[in-house]
Amino acid sequence: MTLARRRAATGLLTVAAALALTACSSASTADGGSSGATTAGSSATTTELTYAVADGKVTPPTSTVTVPKGRTIRLTVTSDHVDEVHVHGIDEEMELPTPGTPGTLVFTASLTGSFEVETHKTDLLLFKLDVTG
């Protein structure tokens, strides 16, 4: 195994461990909804979401995350491929230039509706974001 692959594998294992802890600490959103991907560090105004993409699979599994309009979203994604993450309809995006290195996108859920958050190159749906008025 090359050094680059070893580093990527170590990074993905670290993310997997963090995701396992995240899944165990599911928190409710301020509007009463819940998200298995919301970390215990979420506040009334910020929802923190952490996802990993490895071998064509999304962890935690694709789901719907519901937040109130005006909520700040802090999305962290780690992928085993160079990729881009895009929030359709809100037109927010981030590059994932280095496999195994997390990227973080912070944005405000300023429009109501349902928005798909997906990777572009691997074409995977991370989650559906429902923003309520």
N, C-alpha and C positions, 0 to 999 in steps of 0.2 A: 504494500500500500504506500502510495507516495505521501510526502509530507503534507501537501495541499489537501489530499483526500482525508488524511488522518485529522487535520485541523477542522475540516468541514464536518466530519463525523463527530468529533468531540463537541463542536458547537451545536450540532443538532441534538446530541444527547443532553446537553445542558438545557436547551430549549424544551425538549421533551419532559425533562424533570420539572422545569418551571411550569409547563402546561399542566402536568399532573397535579401539582399543588394548586394551580389556578382553578382547575375543574373542581377540586375539593372545597374551594372557598368561594363558591358562587354567591353573589350578592344581588340584592334587589336594586332596581333602578328607582329613582325618586318618584316616578309615576306609578309605582306598584308592580311593574313588569319585572322580569328577571332574565338574566343571561348567564349561562354556564361559563361564558368566556370573560365575564366581568371580574376583575381582580379584586381582592380584599382591600386594595388601596384606593378604590373609587370613592369620590366625594359626591356631594349633591350636585355639583356642576360639571364634573368630569367623569367620563366612563372610559376605563382603560381596557383595551382588548389586545390579546396576544395570540398570534397564530403562527403555525409552522407549516411549510410545504416540503414534503420529502417523498421521493419515489412516486410522484403524481397524486399524493393524498394530502388532504388538509386536516390539521389537528389544531383545536378540537374539530369534530365534524361540523359541516355546514349547518347553520341554523339561522333563525331570525333574531336580531337584537333590536329591541324597542327602546327608544329614548324620546324625551320631550324635545320640542323645538327649542333651539338655543343652547342645547347641551354641547359641551366640548368633548370631542372624541380623541383619544390618544391611542392610535393603532400601531402596534409593533408586529412586524412580520419578518420571519426568517425563512429563506428558501434555499434548497440545494441547487438551484439554478440562478443564473443572472436573469432578472425579470423586472417587471413593473407592476405596481398595484394601482388600481384605478377605482374611484367611487363614481359610478355612472349617475348622471343627473345633477350631481353636486360639483362635478368636474374638479376633483382633487385627485392628485396622483403622486406617487413617489417611485424612484428607481431603487432596485435592489441590485447594485452593481457587483457585489462580491458574495458568492455562495457561502452560506453558513454565518454570515454577518447580518444581525438584525438591522432593519430600517424602521424608522418611526415617523408616522404622519400624524400631525395634530391639526384638526379642523373643527369648525362649528357646524352642527346640524341646523342649518339656517332655513331649510325648506321642508315643508311637510310632504310626506309620501313614502314610497318604498323605493329603495336604491340598492342595486347590486354592487357588492365590493368584490372585485375579482383580480386575478393575475392575468396579464396579457399574453405573455409568451407561452406559458403552460396552460392558459385558458381554463383556470379553475375558479369556481365560485367559493370565496372565503365565507361570506355570510350575506344575508339580506338585512339591510338597515331600514327599519320602520321608524319614521319620525312623526310623532303625533303633535297636533296643534294645541 
